C-alpha cells in the first residue's frame, strides 16, 4: 500500500505492506476496501497524510524504494520505523 504526498519543496513516499479486506460499496456504489496493515498501526497513524492510499497487488517495494532514491523523494517506510 502506498501514497505519494507533495511536501514543501519535494515529495514523500509512504510504503507499507497491507491486506485488502472486503467491505461493502460506499453509498451503495463506490468500491472500497479496509486495510489490515502489517506492522504497528500507531506508527502508521503518526505519519498518516490522507485517507486515500493505493493498493498494489504485487510486491514492488524494492522498485518503489529505488524510484524514490533516483527522484530524491523522502520515504516513510513503515517496516523500518
N, C-alpha and C positions, 0 to 999 in steps of 0.2 A: 504494500500500500504506500502511495507516495503523494506528495504535493510539492509543487514549485511555488515559492512565495517571493514576490518582489519586495525588496527591502530598500532602505535609503542607500543608494549607490551600488546596488547589486541584487543578488538573488540568494535564496536559501532553499535547499532541497531537503524535505523531510522524508525519511525512509524508515519503514518498519515492516515486519512480517505480520500478517494477519490472515484470518479465515473469514470469508464472507458467509454470514449466517442468513438463512432465508427470512424474509419479512413480507408483510402484506404490501400491496400497492399503496403509495401515498395518495390520499384523497381519492382512492379508487382507480387511479390511472397512471401514476408516476412510479416507475420501478425504483427500488432502493434496496439496500441490504444493511444489516447490522454488521459491525466489525468486531471480531474477537481477536484482540491484539496479543501477539506473542511477546511477553515481557511485562514490565511494570506499568500499569495503567496510570498511576500517579505521575511517573516521569513523562509519559506521553502528554498528559494534561498540562504539565508545566510549560510545554513548548508548543501547545496547540495554537495554530494560526487561523483556522477556519473550520467550518463544519463539513466541507466537501473535500474528500480525498479520492484519488484514483486507485482502483484495484488493477493490478497487472497479474494475469493468470499464468505466470511463469516466473522463474527465479532469474531476474535480470539485475539483481543487486550489484554485482561486480561491474556491469556495464554502466549503470547509473552513477556509481561512485567514480568510475573512470571519466565519464562525461562531465561530472561536476568538477573534477580536478582540472580537466582541459579548459573548461569555461570559467574557472576560478569562482565557482559558487561555494558558499558556505554550506555545510552539510550537518543536519541534525539526524544522527544515526541512532535510533532508539535502542539498538542492540549493544551499543558501545558507550552509553551514558554512565 
